[in-house]
Amino acid sequence: MNSTQVLRVVAVALVAFQVCCLYLFPTSWVWSSRQSHYADPAVSAVSLPIPFTWTVIGLFLFAVLMTSKQSLSMVGVPAWRRRAVAFLVDMHFGTLTLVGSGEIAGRALRASRIAHAASKFPTTESAASELVMAVSLSFLSLTALFLYFVFPLTMGKQTVGCFVMGTKVTPPFGMEGRFTWSAAIRRTWHELNGVCSGTWFNPRRDPDGNTWYDLQSGCRVVQVEYKSVP
């Protein structure tokens, strides 16, 4: 077993760990609330160690995939089920990792206002101000999730879901290489439109296995196997 295959096994184990933590232990991950007692409003924030641990591990895994050297060979066209599972793994991984990251950022921002971190602390911010911050973090999280799909293309790498399921999106100009930022954004945008359409669960594909948004973006999705890095 080569180093890339070992990394794939580790990635599968970490994703399985996330699923187990989320669904086998029915507890809230991270939450915060605002309470007002007469004229003294306060914000309470409760965090669990498992979500924060997974967030750190998830960010580390993503960084390793973006920086590690891998040797791939194309073995054919992936079945649609394989592509669908890869996307669902990516949405699961990206969303939950960003939720934890967003909450960490939110707590750090609140802590900076009072010069220390605490589970419950008084605040002079209005409810509207807290709402604005929550909405801002939500939009930043959605942007980060979009970039989660874009950035690996610009590095010539795979997302976590594609790496686990052994699929790869090839650039418009050949089987290898990096996407330009404009091509990566266009590809991700077309795929998002395809996912949001009702045809995503049972798409029409041409004889080469390409969907309409593959053709629209000039890309192909191939199935790969991992070889030893020379």
Buried (B, 14 or more C-beta within 10 A) or exposed (E): EEBBEEBBEEBBEBBEBBBEBBEEEEEEBBEBEBEEEEEEBBBEBEBBEBBBEBBBBBBEBBEEBBEEEBBBEBEEBBEBEBBBBBBEBBBBBBBBBBBBBBBBBBBEEBBEEEEEEBEEBEBEBEEEEBEEBEEEBEEBBEEBBBBBBBBBBBEBBBBBBBBBBBBBBBBBEEEEEBBBEEBBBBBBBBBEEBBEEEEBEEBEBEEEBBBBBBBBBBBBBBBBEBEEEE
